[in-house]
Amino acid sequence: MRRIIRRNLVRDSAGNPLSAESERITDDGRGALQQTSERVAHFCSGCRRPLQDLSEFRGICDGCRTRGCCVHCLSRCDVCSRRLCGHCRRGFAGPPSLTVCESCRQRLVERQTLHDQQIEFERELARYRMLQQDQMMRFNYDRTFLMAQLQAARMGMTLKFNHPEPRFKRFVRWLWRIPRWAVRHAWR
């Protein structure tokens, strides 16, 4: 009985074995040959799947530099195009949604925060401008009304405009009605 064993060992760039393939040919002494093939694959350190071939290995993760990336777990940062394993990749939900590394995610969050602050500032500025515009329109109306009263007084006429009374004066006048009503009804 004779045995012939052939082994093919595939290593990565660091010298670690990725897969081992062996062929065993056995002769039983009567002329019958038996061939047995074995393939032992090592696991991807990123996703723990067995690597069947060297072409499935894609290198080391650029984020952690400790885990490997295979065809199944490899992803790339959409901002800086780094290789990322399944443990290092992060998601960014802001418009648009992206797969990013941790450093790019922090920069995107900071940029989103600044953008939100800018929008809030612009809204506050627009609200302030509208208040200023409303106040200027009231001042213009009061000035026009006063000019019309002065012109009418020069001509010796009385002016009967329906000038809106300020809210505070209306509120004070309404407050004075309450004691008058109470005094009036207390004597009854």
ZAMIBA-47127 format. One record per residue: residue number from 0; residue in three letters; x, y, z of N, C-alpha, C in turn. Coordinates in Angstrom, 1 decimal. Each point is the difference from the previous one (the first is absolute). Layout:
<pts>
(pt NUM, "ALA", (X, Y, Z), (X, Y, Z), (X, Y, Z))
...
</pts>
This chain:
<pts>
(pt 0, "MET", (0.8, -1.2, 0.0), (-0.8, 1.2, 0.0), (0.9, 1.2, 0.0))
(pt 1, "ARG", (-0.3, 0.9, -1.0), (0.8, 1.2, -0.1), (-0.9, 1.2, 0.1))
(pt 2, "ARG", (0.5, 1.1, 0.6), (-0.7, 1.3, 0.1), (0.8, 1.1, -0.6))
(pt 3, "ILE", (-0.6, 0.8, -0.8), (0.6, 1.2, -0.5), (-0.8, 1.2, 0.5))
(pt 4, "ILE", (0.6, 1.0, 0.7), (-0.7, 1.1, 0.5), (0.6, 1.3, -0.6))
(pt 5, "ARG", (-0.9, 0.8, -0.5), (0.4, 1.3, -0.6), (-0.7, 1.1, 0.8))
(pt 6, "ARG", (0.7, 1.0, 0.5), (-0.6, 1.1, 0.7), (0.3, 1.3, -0.6))
(pt 7, "ASN", (-1.1, 0.8, -0.1), (0.2, 1.4, -0.5), (-0.5, 0.9, 1.1))
(pt 8, "LEU", (0.9, 0.8, 0.5), (-0.3, 0.9, 1.1), (0.0, 1.5, -0.5))
(pt 9, "VAL", (-1.1, 0.7, 0.2), (-0.1, 1.4, -0.5), (0.1, 0.9, 1.2))
(pt 10, "ARG", (1.0, 1.0, 0.0), (0.2, 0.9, 1.1), (-0.3, 1.4, -0.5))
(pt 11, "ASP", (-0.3, 0.8, 1.0), (-0.2, 1.5, -0.3), (1.3, 0.7, 0.1))
(pt 12, "SER", (0.0, 1.3, -0.1), (1.2, 0.8, -0.1), (0.8, -0.1, 1.3))
(pt 13, "ALA", (-0.6, -0.2, 1.1), (0.6, -0.1, 1.3), (0.6, -1.4, 0.3))
(pt 14, "GLY", (-0.3, -0.9, -0.9), (0.5, -1.4, 0.2), (-1.0, -0.9, 0.7))
(pt 15, "ASN", (-1.2, 0.5, 0.4), (-1.0, -0.8, 0.6), (-0.7, -0.9, -1.0))
(pt 16, "PRO", (-0.2, -1.3, 0.3), (-0.7, -0.9, -1.0), (-1.4, 0.4, -0.1))
(pt 17, "LEU", (-0.4, 0.1, -1.3), (-1.4, 0.3, -0.3), (-0.8, -1.3, -0.3))
(pt 18, "SER", (0.5, -0.8, -0.8), (-0.6, -1.3, -0.3), (1.0, -1.0, -0.3))
(pt 19, "ALA", (-0.4, -1.3, 0.2), (0.9, -1.1, -0.3), (-0.8, -1.0, -0.8))
(pt 20, "GLU", (0.6, -0.4, -1.1), (-0.6, -1.0, -0.9), (0.9, -1.2, -0.1))
(pt 21, "SER", (-0.5, -1.2, 0.2), (0.8, -1.2, 0.0), (-0.7, -1.0, -0.9))
(pt 22, "GLU", (0.9, -0.8, -0.7), (-0.5, -1.1, -0.9), (0.7, -1.2, 0.5))
(pt 23, "ARG", (-0.7, -1.1, 0.2), (0.5, -1.2, 0.5), (-0.3, -1.1, -1.0))
(pt 24, "ILE", (1.0, -0.7, -0.5), (-0.2, -1.1, -0.9), (0.5, -1.3, 0.7))
(pt 25, "THR", (-0.9, -0.9, 0.1), (0.4, -1.3, 0.7), (-0.1, -1.2, -0.9))
(pt 26, "ASP", (1.0, -0.8, 0.0), (0.0, -1.3, -0.7), (-0.2, -1.1, 1.0))
(pt 27, "ASP", (-1.0, -0.8, -0.2), (-0.2, -1.1, 0.9), (0.8, -1.3, -0.2))
(pt 28, "GLY", (0.8, 0.1, -1.0), (0.9, -1.2, -0.3), (-0.6, -0.9, -1.1))
(pt 29, "ARG", (-1.2, 0.1, -0.3), (-0.6, -0.8, -1.1), (-0.2, 0.7, -1.3))
(pt 30, "GLY", (0.5, 1.3, 0.0), (-0.2, 0.8, -1.2), (-1.1, 1.0, 0.0))
(pt 31, "ALA", (-0.8, 0.0, 1.1), (-1.1, 1.0, 0.1), (0.5, 1.2, 0.7))
(pt 32, "LEU", (-0.1, 1.1, -0.7), (0.4, 1.3, 0.5), (-1.2, 0.8, 0.6))
(pt 33, "GLN", (0.2, 0.6, 1.1), (-1.0, 0.8, 0.6), (0.5, 1.4, 0.2))
(pt 34, "GLN", (-0.7, 1.0, -0.5), (0.4, 1.4, 0.2), (-0.9, 0.8, 0.9))
(pt 35, "THR", (0.5, 0.7, 1.0), (-0.7, 0.7, 0.9), (0.5, 1.5, 0.0))
(pt 36, "SER", (-0.9, 0.9, -0.1), (0.3, 1.4, 0.0), (-0.6, 0.7, 1.3))
(pt 37, "GLU", (0.8, 0.8, 0.6), (-0.5, 0.7, 1.2), (0.4, 1.5, -0.2))
(pt 38, "ARG", (-0.9, 0.8, 0.4), (0.2, 1.4, 0.0), (-0.3, 0.6, 1.4))
(pt 39, "VAL", (0.9, 0.5, 0.6), (-0.2, 0.6, 1.4), (0.1, 1.5, -0.2))
(pt 40, "ALA", (-1.0, 0.7, 0.4), (0.0, 1.5, -0.2), (0.1, 0.6, 1.4))
(pt 41, "HIS", (0.7, 1.1, 0.1), (0.0, 0.7, 1.2), (-1.1, 1.1, 0.0))
(pt 42, "PHE", (-0.3, 0.5, 1.2), (-1.2, 0.9, 0.1), (0.5, 1.4, -0.2))
(pt 43, "CYS", (-0.9, 0.8, -0.6), (0.2, 1.4, -0.1), (-0.1, 0.6, 1.4))
(pt 44, "SER", (0.9, 0.8, 0.4), (0.0, 0.5, 1.4), (-1.0, 1.2, 0.2))
(pt 45, "GLY", (-0.6, 0.4, -1.1), (-1.0, 1.1, 0.1), (-1.4, -0.6, 0.2))
(pt 46, "CYS", (-0.4, -1.0, -0.8), (-1.4, -0.5, 0.1), (0.0, -1.5, 0.4))
(pt 47, "ARG", (1.1, -0.6, 0.2), (0.1, -1.4, 0.4), (-0.5, -1.0, -1.0))
(pt 48, "ARG", (0.0, 0.3, -1.2), (-0.4, -1.0, -1.1), (1.2, -0.7, -0.5))
(pt 49, "PRO", (-0.1, -1.2, -0.4), (1.2, -0.7, -0.6), (0.3, 0.5, -1.4))
(pt 50, "LEU", (1.3, 0.3, -0.2), (0.5, 0.4, -1.3), (0.3, -1.3, -0.8))
(pt 51, "GLN", (-0.7, -0.1, -1.1), (0.2, -1.1, -0.9), (1.2, 0.2, -1.0))
(pt 52, "ASP", (0.3, 1.2, -0.3), (1.0, 0.3, -1.0), (0.7, 1.3, 0.4))
(pt 53, "LEU", (1.2, 0.2, -0.5), (0.7, 1.2, 0.3), (-0.6, 1.2, -0.6))
(pt 54, "SER", (-0.7, -0.2, -1.1), (-0.7, 1.1, -0.7), (-1.1, 0.6, 0.9))
(pt 55, "GLU", (-0.5, -0.7, 1.0), (-1.1, 0.6, 0.8), (0.6, 1.0, 1.0))
(pt 56, "PHE", (1.3, -0.1, 0.3), (0.6, 0.9, 1.0), (0.2, 1.3, -0.6))
(pt 57, "ARG", (-0.3, 1.1, 0.6), (0.1, 1.4, -0.5), (1.0, 0.8, 0.7))
(pt 58, "GLY", (0.6, -0.5, 1.1), (1.0, 0.8, 0.7), (-0.4, 0.3, 1.4))
(pt 59, "ILE", (0.8, 0.9, 0.6), (-0.2, 0.4, 1.4), (-0.9, 1.3, 0.0))
(pt 60, "CYS", (-0.8, 0.0, 1.1), (-0.9, 1.2, 0.1), (0.9, 1.3, 0.3))
(pt 61, "ASP", (-0.3, 1.1, -0.7), (0.7, 1.2, 0.2), (-0.4, 0.7, 1.3))
(pt 62, "GLY", (-1.1, -0.4, 0.6), (-0.5, 0.7, 1.2), (0.7, -0.5, 1.2))
(pt 63, "CYS", (0.0, -1.3, 0.3), (0.5, -0.6, 1.2), (1.4, -0.6, -0.3))
(pt 64, "ARG", (0.3, -0.3, -1.2), (1.3, -0.6, -0.4), (0.3, -1.4, 0.7))
(pt 65, "THR", (-1.1, -0.6, 0.5), (0.2, -1.3, 0.7), (-0.8, -1.1, -0.7))
(pt 66, "ARG", (-1.1, 0.3, -0.5), (-0.9, -1.0, -0.6), (0.1, 0.0, -1.5))
(pt 67, "GLY", (-0.2, -1.2, -0.5), (0.1, -0.1, -1.5), (-1.4, 0.2, -0.6))
(pt 68, "CYS", (0.0, 0.2, -1.3), (-1.2, 0.2, -0.7), (-0.1, -1.0, -1.2))
(pt 69, "CYS", (-1.2, -0.6, -0.1), (-0.2, -0.9, -1.1), (-1.0, 0.5, -0.9))
(pt 70, "VAL", (-0.4, -0.7, -1.0), (-1.0, 0.4, -0.9), (-1.4, 0.3, 0.7))
(pt 71, "HIS", (-0.3, -0.8, 1.0), (-1.3, 0.1, 0.7), (-0.1, 1.2, 0.9))
(pt 72, "CYS", (1.1, 0.3, 0.7), (-0.1, 1.1, 1.0), (0.6, 1.3, -0.4))
(pt 73, "LEU", (0.7, 0.1, -1.1), (0.6, 1.2, -0.5), (-1.0, 1.1, -0.3))
(pt 74, "SER", (0.3, 1.2, 0.5), (-0.8, 1.2, -0.4), (1.0, 1.1, -0.1))
(pt 75, "ARG", (-0.4, 1.0, -0.7), (0.9, 1.2, -0.1), (-0.7, 1.2, 0.5))
(pt 76, "CYS", (0.8, 0.9, 0.6), (-0.5, 1.3, 0.4), (-0.4, 0.8, -1.2))
(pt 77, "ASP", (-1.3, 0.6, 0.0), (-0.4, 0.7, -1.1), (0.6, 1.4, -0.1))
(pt 78, "VAL", (0.7, 0.4, 1.0), (0.6, 1.3, 0.0), (1.5, -0.1, -0.4))
(pt 79, "CYS", (0.8, -0.8, 0.7), (1.4, -0.1, -0.2), (0.5, -1.3, -0.7))
(pt 80, "SER", (-0.9, -0.9, -0.3), (0.2, -1.3, -0.7), (1.0, -0.9, 0.7))
(pt 81, "ARG", (0.0, 0.0, 1.3), (0.8, -0.9, 0.8), (-0.7, -1.4, 0.0))
(pt 82, "ARG", (0.8, -1.0, 0.1), (-0.5, -1.4, 0.2), (-0.5, -0.1, 1.4))
(pt 83, "LEU", (-1.2, -0.5, 0.3), (-0.5, -0.2, 1.3), (-0.5, -1.4, 0.2))
(pt 84, "CYS", (0.3, -0.5, 1.2), (-0.6, -1.3, 0.4), (-1.4, 0.2, 0.6))
(pt 85, "GLY", (-0.7, -1.0, 0.3), (-1.3, 0.1, 0.5), (-0.1, 0.7, 1.4))
(pt 86, "HIS", (1.1, -0.1, 0.8), (0.1, 0.6, 1.3), (0.2, 1.5, -0.1))
(pt 87, "CYS", (0.7, 0.5, -1.0), (0.5, 1.4, -0.1), (-1.0, 0.9, -0.8))
(pt 88, "ARG", (-0.9, -0.6, -0.7), (-0.8, 0.9, -0.9), (-1.1, 0.6, 0.9))
(pt 89, "ARG", (-0.4, 1.2, -0.3), (-1.0, 0.7, 0.7), (-1.0, 0.5, -1.1))
(pt 90, "GLY", (-1.1, 0.4, 0.5), (-1.0, 0.6, -0.9), (-0.3, 1.5, 0.3))
(pt 91, "PHE", (-0.3, 0.7, -1.0), (-0.4, 1.4, 0.2), (-1.3, 0.2, -0.7))
(pt 92, "ALA", (-1.0, 0.4, 0.9), (-1.4, 0.0, -0.5), (-0.4, 1.3, -0.6))
(pt 93, "GLY", (0.8, 1.1, 0.1), (-0.4, 1.3, -0.6), (0.0, -0.1, -1.5))
(pt 94, "PRO", (-0.6, 1.0, -0.6), (-0.1, 0.0, -1.4), (1.3, 0.1, -0.7))
(pt 95, "PRO", (0.5, -0.8, -0.9), (-0.5, -1.4, -0.3), (0.5, -1.0, 1.0))
(pt 96, "SER", (-0.6, -1.1, 0.2), (0.5, -1.1, 0.9), (1.2, -0.6, -0.6))
(pt 97, "LEU", (1.0, -0.2, 0.8), (1.3, -0.5, -0.4), (0.6, -1.1, 0.9))
(pt 98, "THR", (0.9, -0.8, -0.5), (0.8, -0.9, 0.8), (1.3, 0.7, 0.1))
(pt 99, "VAL", (0.4, 0.3, 1.3), (1.2, 0.8, 0.2), (0.9, -0.6, 1.1))
(pt 100, "CYS", (1.2, 0.4, 0.1), (0.9, -0.4, 1.1), (-0.3, 1.0, 1.2))
(pt 101, "GLU", (0.6, -0.3, 1.1), (-0.3, 0.8, 1.2), (0.5, 1.5, -0.1))
(pt 102, "SER", (1.2, 0.2, -0.6), (0.5, 1.4, -0.1), (-0.9, 0.8, -1.0))
(pt 103, "CYS", (-0.4, -0.6, -1.1), (-0.9, 0.7, -1.0), (-1.3, 0.2, 0.6))
(pt 104, "ARG", (-0.5, -0.9, 0.8), (-1.3, 0.2, 0.7), (0.0, 1.2, 0.9))
(pt 105, "GLN", (1.1, 0.1, 0.8), (0.0, 1.2, 0.9), (0.0, 1.3, -0.8))
(pt 106, "ARG", (0.8, 0.0, -1.1), (0.0, 1.2, -0.8), (-1.4, 0.3, -0.6))
(pt 107, "LEU", (-0.7, -1.0, -0.4), (-1.3, 0.2, -0.6), (-1.0, 0.5, 1.0))
(pt 108, "VAL", (0.1, -0.6, 1.3), (-0.9, 0.5, 1.0), (0.3, 1.4, 0.4))
(pt 109, "GLU", (1.3, 0.4, 0.0), (0.3, 1.4, 0.3), (-0.5, 0.9, -1.1))
(pt 110, "ARG", (0.1, -0.4, -1.2), (-0.5, 0.8, -1.2), (-1.5, 0.1, 0.1))
(pt 111, "GLN", (-0.7, -1.1, 0.3), (-1.4, 0.0, 0.1), (-0.5, 1.0, 1.2))
(pt 112, "THR", (0.8, 0.0, 1.1), (-0.4, 0.9, 1.1), (0.2, 1.4, -0.4))
(pt 113, "LEU", (1.1, 0.3, -0.7), (0.2, 1.4, -0.5), (-1.1, 0.4, -1.0))
(pt 114, "HIS", (-0.4, -0.9, -0.8), (-1.0, 0.3, -1.0), (-1.4, 0.3, 0.7))
(pt 115, "ASP", (-0.3, -0.8, 1.0), (-1.2, 0.2, 0.8), (0.0, 1.4, 0.7))
(pt 116, "GLN", (1.2, 0.3, 0.5), (0.1, 1.3, 0.7), (-0.1, 1.2, -1.0))
(pt 117, "GLN", (0.5, -0.2, -1.2), (-0.1, 1.0, -1.0), (-1.5, 0.2, -0.4))
(pt 118, "ILE", (-0.7, -1.1, -0.2), (-1.4, 0.1, -0.3), (-0.8, 0.7, 1.1))
(pt 119, "GLU", (0.3, -0.4, 1.3), (-0.7, 0.7, 1.1), (0.3, 1.5, 0.0))
(pt 120, "PHE", (1.3, 0.3, -0.2), (0.3, 1.5, -0.1), (-0.7, 0.7, -1.1))
(pt 121, "GLU", (-0.1, -0.6, -1.2), (-0.7, 0.6, -1.1), (-1.5, 0.2, 0.3))
(pt 122, "ARG", (-0.6, -1.0, 0.7), (-1.4, 0.1, 0.4), (-0.2, 1.1, 1.0))
(pt 123, "GLU", (0.9, 0.1, 1.0), (-0.1, 1.1, 1.0), (0.2, 1.4, -0.7))
(pt 124, "LEU", (0.9, 0.0, -0.9), (0.2, 1.3, -0.7), (-1.2, 0.4, -0.8))
(pt 125, "ALA", (-0.7, -1.0, -0.7), (-1.2, 0.3, -0.8), (-1.1, 0.5, 0.9))
(pt 126, "ARG", (-0.1, -0.7, 1.2), (-1.1, 0.4, 1.0), (0.3, 1.4, 0.5))
(pt 127, "TYR", (1.2, 0.4, 0.2), (0.4, 1.3, 0.5), (-0.3, 1.1, -1.1))
(pt 128, "ARG", (0.3, -0.4, -1.2), (-0.3, 0.9, -1.2), (-1.5, 0.3, -0.1))
(pt 129, "MET", (-0.8, -1.1, 0.1), (-1.4, 0.2, -0.1), (-0.6, 0.8, 1.2))
(pt 130, "LEU", (0.6, -0.1, 1.2), (-0.5, 0.8, 1.1), (0.4, 1.5, -0.3))
(pt 131, "GLN", (1.2, 0.2, -0.5), (0.4, 1.4, -0.4), (-0.8, 0.6, -1.1))
(pt 132, "GLN", (-0.4, -0.8, -0.9), (-0.8, 0.5, -1.1), (-1.4, 0.3, 0.5))
(pt 133, "ASP", (-0.6, -0.8, 0.9), (-1.3, 0.2, 0.5), (0.1, 1.3, 0.9))
(pt 134, "GLN", (1.0, 0.2, 0.7), (0.1, 1.2, 0.8), (0.2, 1.2, -0.8))
(pt 135, "MET", (0.7, 0.0, -1.1), (0.2, 1.1, -0.9), (-1.4, 0.3, -0.7))
(pt 136, "MET", (-0.7, -1.0, -0.3), (-1.4, 0.3, -0.7), (-0.9, 0.7, 1.0))
(pt 137, "ARG", (0.1, -0.4, 1.3), (-0.8, 0.7, 1.0), (0.4, 1.4, 0.2))
(pt 138, "PHE", (1.3, 0.2, 0.1), (0.5, 1.4, 0.1), (-0.4, 0.8, -1.2))
(pt 139, "ASN", (0.0, -0.5, -1.2), (-0.4, 0.7, -1.2), (-1.5, 0.3, 0.1))
(pt 140, "TYR", (-0.8, -0.9, 0.5), (-1.4, 0.3, 0.1), (-0.3, 1.0, 1.0))
(pt 141, "ASP", (0.7, 0.0, 1.2), (-0.2, 1.0, 1.0), (0.5, 1.4, -0.5))
(pt 142, "ARG", (1.1, 0.0, -0.8), (0.4, 1.3, -0.5), (-1.0, 0.6, -1.0))
(pt 143, "THR", (-0.5, -0.9, -0.9), (-1.0, 0.5, -0.9), (-1.2, 0.5, 0.7))
(pt 144, "PHE", (-0.5, -0.7, 1.0), (-1.1, 0.4, 0.7), (0.2, 1.3, 0.7))
(pt 145, "LEU", (1.2, 0.2, 0.6), (0.3, 1.2, 0.7), (0.1, 1.2, -1.0))
(pt 146, "MET", (0.6, -0.3, -1.2), (0.0, 1.1, -1.0), (-1.4, 0.4, -0.5))
(pt 147, "ALA", (-0.9, -1.0, -0.1), (-1.3, 0.3, -0.4), (-0.8, 0.8, 1.1))
(pt 148, "GLN", (0.3, -0.3, 1.2), (-0.6, 0.8, 1.1), (0.5, 1.4, 0.0))
(pt 149, "LEU", (1.3, 0.2, -0.2), (0.6, 1.3, 0.0), (-0.6, 0.8, -1.2))
(pt 150, "GLN", (-0.1, -0.6, -1.1), (-0.5, 0.7, -1.2), (-1.5, 0.4, 0.2))
(pt 151, "ALA", (-0.7, -0.9, 0.7), (-1.4, 0.3, 0.3), (-0.1, 1.2, 1.0))
(pt 152, "ALA", (0.9, 0.0, 1.0), (0.0, 1.1, 0.9), (0.3, 1.3, -0.6))
(pt 153, "ARG", (1.0, 0.0, -1.0), (0.3, 1.3, -0.7), (-1.2, 0.5, -0.8))
(pt 154, "MET", (-0.8, -0.9, -0.5), (-1.1, 0.4, -0.8), (-1.2, 0.2, 0.9))
(pt 155, "GLY", (0.1, -0.2, 1.3), (-1.2, 0.2, 0.8), (-1.0, -1.1, 0.0))
(pt 156, "MET", (0.3, -1.2, -0.3), (-0.9, -1.1, -0.1), (0.3, -1.0, 1.0))
(pt 157, "THR", (-1.0, -0.8, 0.4), (0.3, -1.1, 0.9), (0.0, -1.2, -0.8))
(pt 158, "LEU", (0.9, -0.9, 0.4), (0.3, -1.2, -0.7), (-0.6, -1.2, 0.7))
(pt 159, "LYS", (-0.8, -0.8, -0.7), (-0.6, -1.2, 0.6), (0.5, -1.2, -0.7))
(pt 160, "PHE", (1.2, -0.4, 0.4), (0.6, -1.2, -0.5), (-0.2, -1.2, 1.0))
(pt 161, "ASN", (-0.1, -1.1, -0.5), (-0.1, -1.2, 0.8), (1.4, -0.5, 0.3))
(pt 162, "HIS", (0.7, 0.7, 0.9), (1.4, -0.3, 0.3), (0.0, -1.2, 1.0))
(pt 163, "PRO", (0.7, -1.0, -0.3), (0.0, -1.2, 1.0), (0.8, 0.4, 1.2))
(pt 164, "GLU", (-0.7, -0.3, 1.1), (0.6, 0.3, 1.3), (1.0, -1.0, 0.4))
(pt 165, "PRO", (1.2, 0.4, 0.6), (1.0, -1.0, 0.4), (-0.6, -1.1, 1.0))
(pt 166, "ARG", (0.5, -1.1, -0.1), (-0.5, -1.1, 0.9), (0.1, 0.3, 1.5))
(pt 167, "PHE", (1.1, 0.6, 0.4), (0.1, 0.3, 1.4), (-1.1, 1.0, 0.5))
(pt 168, "LYS", (-0.3, 1.0, -0.9), (-1.1, 0.9, 0.4), (-1.3, -0.7, 0.1))
(pt 169, "ARG", (-0.3, -0.9, -0.9), (-1.2, -0.7, 0.0), (-0.1, -0.9, 1.3))
(pt 170, "PHE", (1.1, -0.6, 0.3), (0.1, -0.8, 1.2), (-0.3, 0.8, 1.3))
(pt 171, "VAL", (0.7, 1.2, 0.1), (-0.2, 0.8, 1.2), (-1.5, 0.5, 0.1))
(pt 172, "ARG", (-0.6, 0.4, -1.2), (-1.4, 0.4, 0.0), (-0.9, -1.2, 0.5))
(pt 173, "TRP", (0.3, -1.2, -0.5), (-0.8, -1.1, 0.4), (0.2, -0.3, 1.5))
(pt 174, "LEU", (1.2, 0.2, 0.6), (0.2, -0.2, 1.4), (-0.8, 1.0, 0.8))
(pt 175, "TRP", (-0.1, 1.2, -0.5), (-0.8, 1.0, 0.8), (-1.5, -0.3, 0.0))
(pt 176, "ARG", (-0.4, -0.8, -0.9), (-1.5, -0.3, 0.0), (-0.3, -0.9, 1.1))
(pt 177, "ILE", (0.9, -0.9, 0.5), (-0.3, -1.0, 1.0), (-0.4, 0.7, 1.3))
(pt 178, "PRO", (0.8, 1.0, 0.5), (-0.4, 0.7, 1.3), (-1.3, 0.7, -0.2))
(pt 179, "ARG", (-0.2, 0.7, -1.1), (-1.3, 0.7, -0.2), (-1.1, -1.0, 0.0))
(pt 180, "TRP", (0.1, -1.1, -0.6), (-1.1, -1.0, 0.0), (-0.2, -0.6, 1.4))
(pt 181, "ALA", (1.1, -0.2, 0.8), (-0.1, -0.5, 1.4), (-0.7, 1.0, 0.9))
(pt 182, "VAL", (0.3, 1.3, -0.2), (-0.6, 1.1, 0.8), (-1.4, 0.1, -0.3))
(pt 183, "ARG", (-0.4, 0.0, -1.3), (-1.3, 0.1, -0.4), (-0.9, -1.1, 0.5))
(pt 184, "HIS", (0.5, -1.2, -0.1), (-0.8, -1.1, 0.5), (0.0, -0.2, 1.5))
(pt 185, "ALA", (1.0, 0.6, 0.7), (0.0, -0.1, 1.5), (-1.1, 0.8, 0.6))
(pt 186, "TRP", (-0.4, 1.1, -0.6), (-1.0, 0.9, 0.6), (-1.4, -0.6, -0.3))
(pt 187, "ARG", (-0.2, -0.9, -0.8), (-1.3, -0.5, -0.3), (-0.5, -1.0, 1.0))
</pts>
